[in-house]
Amino acid sequence: MKKLLYHICAAVFLLALASCSNELESEDVVKGNTELSVTIGDNTTRVSVNQQGKTTWSKGDEISVYTTLNRFQTFTLEGDGGNKTGKFIGYLDADEQILDYAVYPAGDHQVSSGGLKINMPKRYNYKSGDAFMPLVAQVTQGANAISFSHAGGLLSCTIKNIPSTAKGFMLITDSKQITGNFDLQSQAIHTKNITGKDTIRLALQEEATSEMTFNVPLPEGTYNTISVALTNADGNPISTTLKTSTVPNTVAIGSVLQLPAYKVLGPDFYVKVNGTGEGSSWDDAMSGEKFREMVNSKAFSKGDIIYMAAGTYYTGTTANVNNQNALTDHMKFCTGITIYGGFPANSTGKTHTISYPSAHETILSGDLNQNGTPDEGDCHLIHVEMIGNQTITFNGVTFKNGFIGNTLSDQLRPGIYVSGDGTDVHFNYCKILNNVSKINGSNAAGGSAIGLWRGSATLYRCEVSGNKSHDRGGAIRLISNSPKLLIDQCLFHNNSTEWDWGGCIQGSTTTGSIVINNSTFYENTTGNGGGAINGSSAMYISNSTFVNNSCNSDPQDFRTEGSEKHYSINSIIVGSRNQVTGNKANIYVNNNSFTSQGYTVYGTKGGSGTFKAGNGDIPGRYTEDIFGIPNLTNQGGTTSVLKPLNKINGASLSELNKFKLKFKDIIPETFDLTIDQRGKKRQATTSVGAYEFD
């Protein structure tokens, strides 16, 4: 992503300093057989300024003292500190004396024929107010008093609006050494030129607060490039917190290089297609390109909210000729954020009130060649794979014109590919349209709209239309590893496969489950094996309408496979008289069972499996009987519905609630079986199907 350049102010000397704490975590009593009186010299500044403006030692401070046994021994401050002179206690052997050097803070320091080498570690345990500016003392053999002076400097950085995901801080220099061993020269340590970068990390020993100051010890010298960032639990930089200075800045001995305080953006971000800002408001909206970069660099934090204005946002950058970029050139979401689309392109301020459906369409598109058709040269849309157990939610977004050609043999899908055991994706008021997969056969085929490898996908008031695969699920495919597909108040229309196995959905795994409530499946087609749904994943269908889903041979709507069971209640599953002939049953049960829990209206059934009829079932019905000439219309809801010619009395509200209770571990609590596809409250004696009559 584009980095902000910060001009770091010239270093300034501190007038008075507070302690730099490295508190003991165990015993309060400091043990040892030797006492030293250790002073911070009158002309010596230490690490920071405390509230009283005094230079003092702090509880837990430790120093390393060199001895006549050619080793460093650690001495620890006795008491709570608060003064510039403190009593430090440690162990010395009977014939051992201190000499030559003492160093603060204690560490892996060395003395050789060349003199003292001070070790600057790569990692410090850090709490608010800590700082570890190196101090050094020249020690007379056998002395019991020590006076320190500075050996290096300090960088101080204050960050505001710190995200809760922050677990540390890192400072990176380019071509300058800041960690490892440094020779003491003229009572100081000096940075050295290196090839590459060097990094110091501060690991927080407490929960991050909204505003914190981080103090980092540095050798004396001039630094041409300095970068700072907060880090997450994995130790990786949080990209929204990364700041870089490319202006030369000098750290002097005993001084503090003060980085200007800055505020971390978020948790609300605003995006416009051609935005030029950082995303803090609509007037400062980031561009679609920057949004894509931040998604792919995992820059967003869990809980962030993104508001997207109307327009077309391309999910890739380069035409996928022969699929050469398909595996990398798309958007990959790994963090539990919430995205709201559908805002006017001319939005200003921080307005984010919206109702759906919106007249302003936010489109994530794969149509890189901009010919309006998913074809060679276009790209895959998005990959969703959460880090750990997280939920990502898309509201009011259109996913359109994703494409993958037949030369790719990978799990990737042209539309939305969902993987990761803890991945939970929610689509509310979304459209998934006109995505195409040309892959033939195996696990890589099918699911041009959604490929569900692991995790779960929930669709609420969505339209999934015009998606096409070569085979195995024209729109959606459940592939492996216990995926869950949850559908409520949605429309699936005109999805297809060129060949076989599920014109709309295929459940390829017996460990998967499909829940469908208050939804319409209309005119989805396949060559063979279920015009609407095919497969072995368990199904739970309520209050839904399946009409004129077709295929060249058996069956019209469902072909169930494998050993899983399938259930329906209060649903219509019919086809035209001209289509449902011979073996073209509406419900084809193959080697398993299909159980009606009541009020299933269907045409014909077939297959070697078991069909269990329920109370109030009506077999032998056709499209013409119920709908005449069916026509999708908007009857006041979010998605279009098929309205029957007349009401067919169906289940009671109590029967619907019993169905939900029976499968409470499968059907989400948020699914309301007492309303219809439009959200209209059902009558005490309901209407069969997705549409409720008054």
N, C-alpha and C positions, 0 to 999 in steps of 0.2 A: 504494500500500500504506500501511498505518498507520505513521506515523513515530514513532520513539522520541524523547522529549524529554530532553535532557541539560542539567543545570544546570552551566554552566561556572563554575569557581571564580574568585574574584577574582584579578586580575593580581598577580603577585609579582615583585619585582626579583631579578635574578640577581646573586649575589655575585661570581662570576668567570666568564669566558667563554672558550670555545675559538674557533678561527677559523671564519669562514664561507668555505668554499672555492669558488672558481670556476676550477678548475685549467685551465691551458693544455694543449691536446691535442697541440701540435706541438713547437716548439723549447723546450729547457730554458734556453737563453741569452736573457736579456732584452736587447733592443737599444734604443738611444736616445742622445741627446746631452745630456740633462739629468737630474740626480739631485735627488730630493727626500727629505728625512727626514720620515717621516710617523708620527705618534704617536697611539695611542688614549689619550685623556686619563685621568689618574689616577682621576677621578670618573665615568668613562664605562664603562658595561657594553656589551659587544658582543653577540653573537648567542646563544651557548650556553656550556655549561661543558665544557671538555675534561677528560681523565682527570687531568691535573695541577692542575686548578683555576686555570689561568692565562689571562689575557687576552692573546691573541697574534694576529699576522698569520699567514696561511697561504699556501703556495705557490700562485701564480696569481692572487692577489687583484688587482683592478683598481679604480682610482679615476678619476673625471673631474675635470679641473682647468680652470677658466676662465682665459682669457688676454687679453692686450691686443689680440689680433686678433679679439675678439668671437666666440670659438669655444671649445668644450671639447676638450681633448686627453686622451687616455687614457694613464695611467701604470700600469706593472705592477710588482709586487713582485719584487725580485731575490732569488733564493735560496729556501730552503725555509721561511722564516719561523720562527715559534716564539717571537718576542719581541713586546712591545707597540709597539716602534719598529722600523720597517723602511725599507729603501732602495727607493724606487720610481723607475723609469727610464722616460722617454718622450722624445718629440721636440718641440723648440721651434725656430722660425725664429730667425735671428740677432738680429732686433730684437724678438722676442716675449718677454713676461714673464707670469708668473702673477699673478692678482689676484682679489680679491673672494671667490670660492667654490671649494670642492672638495667632491665628493659621492662617497660609497660606497653601493652599488656603481656602477661606471661604467654610463652609459646615455644615453638621448636627452634630456638635461636642457637647459633653456633659461634665458637671462638676457634680460630686457627692462627697459624703464623702470620697470616695477612691481617689479622684483627677480628673485629666483631662482624658477624653476619646476622642481620635482623630478618626474621621470617614474617612475611605478610601472608596470612592464610587466604584461601579462596572462599571461605565460608565463615560467617559469624552467626552465633545465636543472638537474636536481637529483640529488645523490648524498647518501648517508647522512651526517649531520652538517652539511650545508650549511645556511646561513641567511643572509638578505639584509636584516636590519634596517637601514634607511637611516641613514647618518651624514652630517653636514655640518660643514664647517669654514669659518670666516671667514679669508680669506687677505689678507695685506699684499702689495702689489705688489712683485714682485721677490724675495720671500722664498724661501728654500730649505728651510723647515721648516713643517710643517702639523700642527695638533692637532685631532682630530675630537671631536664630541659627537653625541648622539642627535638624530634628527629625527622618529622614529616609534617604533612598538612591534612586537611579534611575537606571533603565535599559534603555539603548539606543541601537536601532537597525536600521541599514540602509539597505534598500531594493532597488535593481535596477531592471529595466525592469518590472515595476509594470503594471499589466493589467488594462485596462480602466474600467473593471467591479469591481475593488476594491473600496469599500465604507467605509472601516474601518480596524482596526487592533485589534488583540486579543492576550493576553498573558495568558497562562495557567500554573499553578503550580500543582504539585502532592503532596498531603499530607501536604501542607503549606497554611496557611491563609494569604491572601493579600488584602482582602476587609472586610468591616464592622468596628466595633469599636475596638480600641486598647488602652490599658492603657498606659499613659505616664510614663515611668520608666527611671530615670536618664536622663531626658530631651530627651528621644528617644522612638520610638515605635518598637516593636520586633515581628517578625512573630511567629505564634503558630502552633503546629502540629494539623492537622485535619484528618478526614477520607474522602477520596475522593479528588476532585479537586476544585480549585478556579480560577476565571477568571476575568480579567480586560479587558474592551473594550474601544477603542478610536474610536469615530464616526467622520469621516471626515466631516468638514464643508466647504469643497472646493473640486473641482475635483482633483482626484489623478494625480500626475505628474509621469514621468517615473522613477524618483528616489526620495525617501523620507526617512527622519529619524524620527523614532517614539520613544518618550521618555515616559517611564512608571514609575510612582512613586511606590516604594516598601518599606515595613518595613525592618528594619535591620535583618539579619539572613543568614543562609546557606540554599541554595535551591538545592536539589539533582536532580530534574527534572524540566526543564523549556521548554515550547513549545511556539512558536510564529507563527502567520499566518495572512495573509490578509483575510478580510471577504467581502462577496458580499452584494447585496442590501437586501437579506433576513437575513443577519447576520450570515450566515453559512460560515465556513472556506473554502477558495479556496485551494484545496488540493495540488496543485502544489507549493503553497507558504509555506506550513507547514514545519517548522524546529524544531528539538528537541535536547536538550542537556541533557545527563544523567550523566554528570560529576559534582560533587558538586561545587558550586560557591557561594561565600559570598558577600552579599551586606552590605557594611559598612556605618555607619552614615556619611552623607555628601559626599559620593563617587558615582561614576557612574560605573555600570557594563556594559562594552561595548561588545555587541554581534558582532562577525565579520560580516561585510557586506556580503550579498549574492545576487545573481542574480536569478530572477524568470525565469524558463524555458518557452519557447514559444515566439511568437505564433506558431512557426513551431516545429513539433515533428516528430521523425523518429522511425520506429518500424520494428524489425526483429523477426522472430519466437523465436529464442533463444538469443536475445539480452541481454546484461548484464548491460547496462548503464542507463542514465537518459533521453535519447531521444533528445539530443541537436544536433546530427548529425548521419549519418549512422555509423560512427565509435563508437559512443556513444549510439547506438540505444537501446531503451527499449525493453523488451521482450513482447511477445504476452500476457502473463499472467499479466504483469504490465499494459499493455494497457487496458485489460479487467477490472482490478481493478480501473483504473482511470476513465473509462467510468461509471462504476457502482457507484463510489463515487462522481460523478459530478465534477471531478477535472478539466476538460477542460473548458475554457472560450469561450464565443461567439466569433466567428471569428477565432479561432485556426484552423490550418491546420495540418493534420496528413498524413505522407507519409509512406506507408506500402510496405515492400519488399515481393517478391513472397514467397509462402509457405502456409501451412494450419494452421489456427488459430482457436482453438476450443472455442466456445462461452460459454460453460458450463464447470463444473469441475467434476461433479459426474453423473454417469449413472442414468437416470430417471426410475428406476425400478418402475412399476405401477404409473408412473408420480409423484412420491412423491416430486420431486424437480422441476417440470416443471414450477411452478409459480414463482420461485425465482432464479433458476440456469440458467441464460442466461445473455446477455448483454442488458442493458437498457440505451438508449441515451436520454438525456434530454436537451442538449445544442446545439445551432446552429453552428456546426463545419463542416469542409469540409475534406473528406477523399479521398486520391488518392492511388489506388492500382496499381500493375503491374510493380513494380521496380525490377531489378535483385537482387537476394539474396545476391550477393557479392558487392552491391553498397557501395561506400566510399564517404567521404567528405560530402558535402551538396547538391549534384546534385539532382535536382528534375524536370528536363525536360523530358517530356514523350509524346508520341502520342499513340492513341488507334485505333484498338485493340492492346494489348501488348502480346508478346510471353511469358511473365512471369506472371503466374496466382497467384493472391492473393485470398485466399479462406477463408471465414468465414464458418466453418463447425460445424454441430451438431453430427457428426459421432464419438461419444466418444468411442464406442467399436471398432472402426477402422476396421470394416469388409466391408466397401465400400457400405453399404446399409442402408437407413434410417429405423430403426426398434427399437424394445424394447431395452432400454439401451442407446439410443441416446437422444439428447436434442433439445429443441427449440432454434432458432438462436437469434433474436434480437427483442426488444420492443422499439418503438420510440414514445416518448411522451414529446414534448417540454414544457418547462416552459414559458408560455406566447406565443406570436407570434414569432416563429423563424423558419428558414429554415436550414435543414441539407442535405448535398449532399454527395453521394457516387459515386466515379468515378472509373471504371475499377476494380470492386470487384465482386467476384463470391460468391453467397449465396447458400449453398449446404447441402443436407442430414439432414435437420431439421426433427424432428419427434415428434408427440404427439399421444399417444394411446387413446383407446376408453373409458378409465375410468375417463377422465378429462372432466368436464363440466364448462369450463371457456372461456372467450373471447380470450384467448391467441391463437396464431397461430404457427404452427411448423416453418415457415419461418420468415416472417416479420410481426409484429403486429403494426399497426399505430393507435394511439389514441391521444386525446387532440385537442381541438377546434382550436388552433393556430398552430398545427403541419403541416409543409410543408416539404415533403420528395422528394428529387430528386435522381433518379438513372440514371447515364449516363454511357453508355458502360459497363453495368453490365450484369451478368448472374444470373438467379435464377432457380436452377436446382434440381430436384429429392427430393423435400420435400413432406412429407406424413402426412396427418391427418386422423386418424381413428375415430374421433368423429362423432357420428350419430345424426343428426337432431338438431333443435333449432338454437339459435344465435351462439352457439359455433362451429358449423360444418362449413366445407368448407374453401376456401381461404388458401390452404396449402402454397402457395408462399407468398401472401400478404393478410392480413386481414385488411380492412380499416374501422375502427369504426368511427373515426372522422378525420377531417383534409383533406389533399390532398396528392396524390402521383403522381409524374410525371416520366414516363419512356421514355428515349431518347436513341435510338440505343441500345436497350437491347434485350436479348434472354431470354424467359421464357419457359422452356421445361421440360417435364418428371415429372411434379408435379401431385400429386394424392390426392384426398379427398374422404371421404366416400360419401358425397353428398354436394350440394349447392356451386358450384364453385370449379372446380378442381384446378385452380391456384389462382384466385383472387375472393374475395367476398367483396362487399360494404354492410355494415351491418346496419348502422343507423346514425342519426345525420348529415345529409347533407354532406356526403363524396364526394370527387371529384377524379376521376381517369382519368389521361391525358396520352395518349400513342402516341408516334411519332417515326416513322422509326424503329419499333420493329418486332420481330418474336415470335409468340406463336405456339408451336409445341408439339404434343403428350402429352398434359395435359388431365386429365380424372377424372371422378368420378366413384366410384363403383356402386352407385345407380343413383340418378336423379339430374336434375336442374343445367345445365350449365357445360359442360365439361371443359370449360376454365374460364369463368367469370360469376358470378351471381351478379346482382344488386338487393339486397333484400329490398331496401327502395325507395319510390317515391321521397324522398328529395335528392337522389344522382344524379350524372351526370357522364357520360362516354364519353370522346372524343377520337376518334381513327383516326389517320392520317398516311398515307404512311406506313401501316403495313400489315403483312401477318399472317393469322390464318390457320393452316394446320393440319389436322388429330387429332383434339381434339375430345374427345368422352364422351358420357354420356348415362345413361340408358333411360332417358326420359326428354324432356323439354329443348332442345337447345344444340346441340353438341358444338357450340362455345360459345354463350352467352344466358343467361336466365335472366329474371327479370323485375322489374318495374322502374329501374332508367332510366332517359332520356339518349338517345344516339345520338351522332353526328359523323357520319362516312364519311370520305373523302379519296379518292385515295388508297383504301385498297383492299386486296384480301382475300377471304374466300373460301377455297377449301377442300372438303372431310372431313368436320366436321360432325360427325355422331352420331346417337342414335338409340335405339331399336324401338322407335315410334316417333310421331311427336315432333319437327321438326328436320331438319338436322343442320341448322346454328343458327337461331334465334328463340326464343320464347319470345315474349314481354308480360309483365303482367301489371296489375295496370292501372293507369290513365295517366301516362306520355307519351309524344310524342317522336318519333324516326325519325331521318333524315339520309339520305345517299346521296352522290354524287360521281360519277366517280369511282364506286367500283364494284368488281366482287364477287358474292355470289352464288356459284354453288357446286353441288355434282355429284357423279357418277350416271349414268343411273341405275346401279344395286342397288343403295341405295335410290335414291329419287323416292319412289313408294308409292302409296296409300296416307295416311295422312302425309307422311314424307316430308312436304314442306320445302324449303330452308328458307323461311321467314314465320313465323306463328305469326299472329297478334291477340292477345287475349285481348279484351275489351279496346283497345286504338287505336292509329293510327301509321302507318309507312309511312313516306312521302319521296319519291324519289325527290330530287332536280335536278335530271337529270342524265342520263348515268349510271344507275344501271343495270348491267348485271346479271341476276339471272335465276334460273331454274323454281321453282314453288313457289306459295304463298298459304296461307291458314289461317284459324282461323276466329273468329266472329268479329274481329276488322276491321278497315278501312285501306286498302292499297291504297295510292295515287300515281299513276304513274307519272313520270316526263318526260321531253323532252329528247329524245335520249335513253330511256330505251330499253333494249333488253331482253325480257323474253324467257323462254323455252330453255335455253342453259345449257349444262352439261360439266362436267370436261373434258370428252373426246373431245368435240368440241373445247375447248379453249387450253387445255394443252396436249392433247394426254395422255401419261403416265406422270403425274406430278412428278417433281423431284426438291428438294431444291438444289440450287447451289449458289456459291459465284460469283456474277457478278460485283465485285469490290467495294462493300460496306462493312459496318461493320457487317451486319446480312445477312443471306442467303435469297434468294427470289425464287419465282416461276415465271419463264419466260414463257409467252404464246407462242403458236406456231406462231402467227401473231399478228400484232397490231390491236386493236379495237379502232377506233376513239372515243374519249371521249370529255369531257368538254373543253372549251377554258380557257385560263389563266384568262380572265376577269370573266368568270362564277365561277371559283374557288375562286377568290378574293371576288366576291359578296357573296358567301356562307360564307366565313370567316367574312365578314363585317356584314352580317345578324345576325350572332351568336357571335358577338365580345365580348359580356359579358361572353361567355362560352369558346370559343376557345382561347387559349393563343396567345398573340402577337408573341411569339417565334416560333410558328408552321408555317412552310412555306409550303403552299399548291401548290407552283409552282415548287417544286422539287419532286423527287421520293424517294423510300425507301433507295436508295443508296446515296442520296444527289445530284443526277444528275439533271440538269436543264431540265424541261419539254418543249416540243415543243409548238408552238402556239395553235395547235390542239393536245391535249394531248392524251396519251394512257390510256385507262381505267385500273384501278388497281394500284398496288404498283410498277410495273415495267414500266419504260418509254423507248419506242423504239427510236432509232436514227431517 
